[in-house]
Amino acid sequence: LHTRDLQQMSELKFKLVKAEQEATALEQNVTRLEGQVTRYKSAAENAEKIEDDLKAEKRKLQRELRSALDKIEELESNNSHLSKRLEKMKSSRGMAQTP
């Protein structure tokens, strides 16, 4: 083999080692990124579950609020009706007492 051939072989061996190192680094990077993807997927699924739970809780609270507002309206109407009856009773009692 000529010196030139030996030099080319040496360069090719160097390039091969360098390429193998890069491949190893890329494989490690892929493994690291796959781990991140797994963690992000898990976090996203957990966030979606929490979101669903919060939506259900919000619906429940909105139902309770509507029910409470309906009850308030009913009680206010009842209170108004009773107040009017009381005023009528006071008024008729006042008339009955005046000669």
C-alpha positions in Angstrom: 0.0 0.0 0.0 1.1 3.5 -0.8 1.5 6.2 1.7 -1.4 7.9 0.1 -3.6 4.8 0.5 -2.6 4.5 4.2 -3.5 8.2 4.7 -6.9 7.7 3.1 -7.5 4.6 5.3 -6.5 6.6 8.4 -8.9 9.4 7.4 -11.7 7.0 6.7 -11.2 5.2 10.1 -11.2 8.6 11.8 -14.5 9.5 10.0 -16.0 6.1 10.9 -15.2 6.6 14.6 -16.5 10.1 14.5 -19.7 8.9 12.7 -20.2 6.2 15.3 -19.8 8.7 18.1 -22.4 11.0 16.5 -24.7 8.0 16.1 -24.3 7.1 19.8 -25.0 10.7 20.7 -28.0 10.8 18.5 -29.3 7.6 20.0 -28.9 9.0 23.5 -30.7 12.1 22.4 -33.6 10.1 21.0 -33.9 8.1 24.2 -33.9 11.4 26.2 -36.5 12.9 23.9 -38.7 9.8 24.1 -38.6 10.1 27.9 -39.7 13.7 27.6 -42.5 12.8 25.3 -43.7 10.1 27.7 -43.6 12.6 30.6 -45.4 15.3 28.6 -48.1 12.8 27.4 -48.7 11.8 31.0 -48.8 15.4 32.1 -51.2 16.2 29.3 -53.5 13.3 30.2 -53.5 14.4 33.8 -54.3 17.9 32.9 -57.2 16.7 30.7 -58.5 14.7 33.6 -58.3 17.7 35.9 -60.0 19.8 33.3 -62.8 17.3 33.0 -63.2 17.2 36.8 -63.3 21.0 36.9 -65.9 21.2 34.2 -68.1 18.7 36.0 -67.6 20.6 39.3 -68.5 23.9 37.5 -71.7 22.3 36.0 -72.6 21.0 39.5 -72.0 24.5 41.1 -74.0 26.2 38.3 -76.9 23.9 38.9 -76.7 24.6 42.7 -76.5 28.3 41.9 -79.6 28.2 39.7 -81.4 26.2 42.4 -80.4 28.7 45.1 -81.4 31.7 42.9 -84.8 30.1 42.2 -85.3 29.5 45.9 -84.3 33.1 46.7 -86.9 34.3 44.1 -89.5 32.1 45.6 -88.8 33.3 49.1 -88.7 36.9 48.0 -92.1 36.5 46.3 -93.5 34.7 49.4 -92.1 37.5 51.6 -93.7 40.2 49.4 -97.0 38.4 49.5 -96.9 38.0 53.3 -95.8 41.6 53.7 -98.9 42.7 51.6 -101.2 40.5 53.7 -99.6 42.0 56.9 -100.2 45.5 55.7 -103.8 44.6 54.9 -104.3 43.2 58.3 -102.8 46.2 60.0 -104.9 48.5 57.8 -108.1 46.6 58.6 -107.3 46.5 62.3 -106.7 50.2 62.2 -110.1 50.7 60.6 -111.8 48.5 63.1 -110.3 50.4 66.0 -111.3 53.9 64.8 -114.9 54.8 65.8 
